[in-house]
Amino acid sequence: MLLAEVKRLLQLRSGPPAAPEGEPPAKRTGELLKSFRRIPVSVKGRVVSSGIQSSHPGANRLEFGVVDKRGRRTLPHPYIRPAMERMEGPITALLESRL
C-alpha cells in the first residue's frame, strides 16, 4: 500500500517545469520511481514491521532537500512522508483486521 502511494505521488507531475517546493518531485527519467522496492514483512513477537527502500542516489536529497559543498541548494520535494501520513490509517486498519 505504501509503495503504491509513493509511486502514485511520483507520477503526479512529469517534465518541466520543476515542482514547487514542498510538492512531490516532477518525473523526469523515471529512475527514482523504478528504484523503490518493498522490505519484506518481519514479525517478532507482537511487532510487525515492513517498509520500502530506494536504491536511487538522489532519493533522500529530493525528500529532504540539501545544500551541497558548493552551496547549491536542492529544495525539498517530499513524497515518502506524505505517502506515509496518507497510508498510516489504512495500513493500521489492515493489520488490525488480520492480526
GROMACS elastic network, one bead per residue, 0.5 to 0.9 nm:
[ bonds ]
;  ai    aj funct       b0    kb
    1     4     6  0.51986   500
    1     5     6  0.63061   500
    1     6     6  0.87763   500
    1    87     6  0.70707   500
    1    90     6  0.84384   500
    1    91     6  0.72886   500
    2     5     6  0.51361   500
    2     6     6  0.62285   500
    2     7     6  0.86269   500
    2    38     6  0.89956   500
    2    51     6  0.76320   500
    2    52     6  0.75879   500
    2    80     6  0.85756   500
    2    83     6  0.64200   500
    2    84     6  0.65459   500
    2    86     6  0.87254   500
    2    87     6  0.62042   500
    2    88     6  0.85867   500
    2    91     6  0.82064   500
    3     6     6  0.51310   500
    3     7     6  0.61780   500
    3     8     6  0.85353   500
    3    36     6  0.75232   500
    3    37     6  0.76309   500
    3    38     6  0.70223   500
    3    51     6  0.81707   500
    3    52     6  0.64740   500
    3    83     6  0.83842   500
    4     7     6  0.51504   500
    4     8     6  0.60969   500
    4     9     6  0.87100   500
    4    83     6  0.89379   500
    5     9     6  0.62031   500
    5    10     6  0.85865   500
    5    79     6  0.89398   500
    5    80     6  0.86121   500
    5    82     6  0.89990   500
    5    83     6  0.55947   500
    5    84     6  0.83325   500
    5    86     6  0.82357   500
    5    87     6  0.76092   500
    6     9     6  0.52002   500
    6    10     6  0.62093   500
    6    11     6  0.87354   500
    6    33     6  0.83403   500
    6    36     6  0.88686   500
    6    79     6  0.62398   500
    6    80     6  0.59954   500
    6    82     6  0.83978   500
    6    83     6  0.56154   500
    6    84     6  0.84037   500
    7    10     6  0.50453   500
    7    11     6  0.62677   500
    7    12     6  0.88917   500
    7    33     6  0.61615   500
    7    34     6  0.87606   500
    7    36     6  0.84976   500
    7    79     6  0.88490   500
    8    11     6  0.52597   500
    8    12     6  0.65267   500
    8    83     6  0.89945   500
    9    12     6  0.53866   500
    9    13     6  0.82209   500
    9    24     6  0.63087   500
    9    25     6  0.84929   500
    9    79     6  0.62648   500
    9    80     6  0.86466   500
    9    82     6  0.87107   500
    9    83     6  0.75853   500
   10    13     6  0.70725   500
   10    14     6  0.85630   500
   10    24     6  0.62370   500
   10    25     6  0.65488   500
   10    26     6  0.69746   500
   10    27     6  0.63663   500
   10    30     6  0.87495   500
   10    32     6  0.83436   500
   10    33     6  0.65721   500
   10    79     6  0.69678   500
   11    14     6  0.68067   500
   11    24     6  0.88400   500
   11    25     6  0.88387   500
   11    26     6  0.75838   500
   11    27     6  0.62605   500
   11    30     6  0.87341   500
   11    33     6  0.80703   500
   12    24     6  0.78149   500
   12    25     6  0.86605   500
   12    26     6  0.74837   500
   12    27     6  0.79381   500
   13    16     6  0.88273   500
   13    18     6  0.89385   500
   13    19     6  0.75724   500
   13    24     6  0.79510   500
   13    25     6  0.73102   500
   13    27     6  0.59904   500
   13    28     6  0.89938   500
   14    17     6  0.84456   500
   14    18     6  0.86842   500
   14    19     6  0.89287   500
   14    25     6  0.84262   500
   14    28     6  0.59947   500
   14    29     6  0.89816   500
   15    18     6  0.72985   500
   15    26     6  0.59818   500
   15    27     6  0.58993   500
   15    28     6  0.52002   500
   15    29     6  0.86177   500
   16    19     6  0.79917   500
   16    26     6  0.73556   500
   16    27     6  0.88235   500
   16    28     6  0.80424   500
   17    20     6  0.88365   500
   17    26     6  0.79417   500
   18    21     6  0.89216   500
   18    25     6  0.72776   500
   18    26     6  0.60377   500
   19    22     6  0.82439   500
   19    23     6  0.61399   500
   19    24     6  0.68367   500
   19    25     6  0.54959   500
   19    26     6  0.55403   500
   19    77     6  0.76472   500
   20    23     6  0.56807   500
   20    24     6  0.82367   500
   20    25     6  0.81375   500
   20    75     6  0.85420   500
   20    77     6  0.77873   500
   21    24     6  0.82695   500
   21    25     6  0.86224   500
   21    75     6  0.57888   500
   21    76     6  0.59090   500
   21    77     6  0.58376   500
   21    78     6  0.86827   500
   22    25     6  0.86978   500
   22    75     6  0.78561   500
   22    76     6  0.58751   500
   22    78     6  0.60673   500
   22    79     6  0.88801   500
   23    26     6  0.87584   500
   23    76     6  0.80018   500
   23    77     6  0.51154   500
   23    78     6  0.62508   500
   23    79     6  0.74829   500
   24    62     6  0.84927   500
   24    63     6  0.81623   500
   24    76     6  0.85906   500
   24    78     6  0.53650   500
   24    80     6  0.88078   500
   24    82     6  0.88864   500
   25    28     6  0.88813   500
   25    62     6  0.71004   500
   25    63     6  0.85164   500
   25    76     6  0.85974   500
   25    77     6  0.52953   500
   25    78     6  0.75117   500
   25    79     6  0.75305   500
   26    77     6  0.89509   500
   27    30     6  0.58872   500
   27    31     6  0.86652   500
   27    32     6  0.81888   500
   27    33     6  0.80608   500
   28    31     6  0.81285   500
   28    32     6  0.89815   500
   29    32     6  0.78304   500
   29    33     6  0.87359   500
   30    33     6  0.51933   500
   30    34     6  0.62471   500
   30    35     6  0.86865   500
   31    34     6  0.51206   500
   31    35     6  0.61002   500
   31    56     6  0.73108   500
   32    35     6  0.51404   500
   32    36     6  0.72027   500
   32    54     6  0.75823   500
   32    55     6  0.82047   500
   32    56     6  0.57363   500
   32    57     6  0.87077   500
   32    58     6  0.78678   500
   32    59     6  0.68398   500
   33    36     6  0.62826   500
   33    54     6  0.86905   500
   33    56     6  0.88525   500
   34    37     6  0.83204   500
   34    54     6  0.85866   500
   34    56     6  0.87155   500
   35    53     6  0.80241   500
   35    54     6  0.51231   500
   35    55     6  0.53396   500
   35    56     6  0.56628   500
   36    52     6  0.66034   500
   36    53     6  0.54818   500
   36    55     6  0.67788   500
   36    56     6  0.80110   500
   37    51     6  0.86383   500
   37    52     6  0.55543   500
   37    53     6  0.54762   500
   37    54     6  0.63750   500
   37    55     6  0.83828   500
   38    41     6  0.87132   500
   38    50     6  0.76325   500
   38    51     6  0.59558   500
   38    53     6  0.64781   500
   38    54     6  0.89986   500
   39    42     6  0.87604   500
   39    49     6  0.88235   500
   39    50     6  0.54582   500
   39    52     6  0.52199   500
   39    53     6  0.68210   500
   40    49     6  0.83081   500
   40    50     6  0.57613   500
   40    51     6  0.73790   500
   40    52     6  0.86597   500
   41    48     6  0.69592   500
   41    49     6  0.56638   500
   41    51     6  0.77446   500
   42    47     6  0.80558   500
   42    48     6  0.56903   500
   42    49     6  0.52156   500
   42    50     6  0.62756   500
   43    46     6  0.71195   500
   43    47     6  0.57509   500
   43    49     6  0.65380   500
   43    50     6  0.89764   500
   44    47     6  0.52482   500
   44    48     6  0.65109   500
   44    49     6  0.84864   500
   45    48     6  0.80010   500
   48    95     6  0.87537   500
   54    57     6  0.82108   500
   54    59     6  0.67623   500
   54    60     6  0.89866   500
   55    58     6  0.88062   500
   55    59     6  0.78422   500
   56    59     6  0.54857   500
   56    60     6  0.85832   500
   57    60     6  0.75544   500
   57    61     6  0.81536   500
   58    61     6  0.51060   500
   58    62     6  0.61402   500
   58    63     6  0.86106   500
   59    62     6  0.54032   500
   59    63     6  0.62750   500
   59    64     6  0.87926   500
   60    63     6  0.50001   500
   60    64     6  0.59973   500
   60    65     6  0.75429   500
   60    66     6  0.88236   500
   61    64     6  0.55486   500
   61    66     6  0.58196   500
   61    74     6  0.71282   500
   61    75     6  0.84092   500
   61    76     6  0.72956   500
   61    77     6  0.85593   500
   62    65     6  0.54801   500
   62    66     6  0.81108   500
   62    74     6  0.72611   500
   62    75     6  0.72421   500
   62    76     6  0.55464   500
   62    77     6  0.52727   500
   62    78     6  0.67749   500
   62    79     6  0.84728   500
   63    75     6  0.87551   500
   63    76     6  0.55118   500
   63    77     6  0.51171   500
   63    79     6  0.62916   500
   63    80     6  0.69740   500
   63    81     6  0.80597   500
   64    74     6  0.87085   500
   64    75     6  0.76476   500
   64    77     6  0.67721   500
   64    78     6  0.64720   500
   65    73     6  0.73281   500
   65    74     6  0.50314   500
   65    77     6  0.70274   500
   65    78     6  0.86065   500
   66    72     6  0.81610   500
   66    73     6  0.57477   500
   66    74     6  0.52260   500
   66    75     6  0.69006   500
   66    76     6  0.74861   500
   67    70     6  0.78447   500
   67    71     6  0.55775   500
   67    72     6  0.54039   500
   67    74     6  0.62725   500
   67    75     6  0.86842   500
   68    71     6  0.52930   500
   68    72     6  0.54460   500
   68    73     6  0.65534   500
   68    74     6  0.81586   500
   69    72     6  0.74300   500
   70    73     6  0.89216   500
   74    77     6  0.88893   500
   78    81     6  0.61992   500
   78    82     6  0.67648   500
   78    83     6  0.89565   500
   79    82     6  0.55514   500
   79    83     6  0.61917   500
   79    84     6  0.87282   500
   80    83     6  0.50971   500
   80    84     6  0.61286   500
   80    85     6  0.86661   500
   81    84     6  0.50473   500
   81    85     6  0.61892   500
   81    86     6  0.85855   500
   82    85     6  0.50857   500
   82    86     6  0.60901   500
   82    87     6  0.85546   500
   83    86     6  0.51148   500
   83    87     6  0.60391   500
   83    88     6  0.84110   500
   84    87     6  0.52132   500
   84    88     6  0.57998   500
   85    88     6  0.54600   500
   85    89     6  0.80258   500
   86    89     6  0.71861   500
   86    90     6  0.81376   500
   87    90     6  0.54102   500
   87    91     6  0.59265   500
   87    92     6  0.83826   500
   88    91     6  0.53498   500
   88    92     6  0.60280   500
   88    93     6  0.85566   500
   89    92     6  0.51829   500
   89    93     6  0.61101   500
   89    94     6  0.85885   500
   90    93     6  0.50894   500
   90    94     6  0.61176   500
   90    95     6  0.86612   500
   91    94     6  0.50532   500
   91    95     6  0.61968   500
   91    96     6  0.85703   500
   92    95     6  0.51930   500
   92    96     6  0.60893   500
   92    97     6  0.85764   500
   93    96     6  0.51284   500
   93    97     6  0.61374   500
   93    98     6  0.87012   500
   94    97     6  0.52411   500
   94    98     6  0.63632   500
   94    99     6  0.86827   500
   95    98     6  0.52259   500
   95    99     6  0.59583   500
   96    99     6  0.53556   500
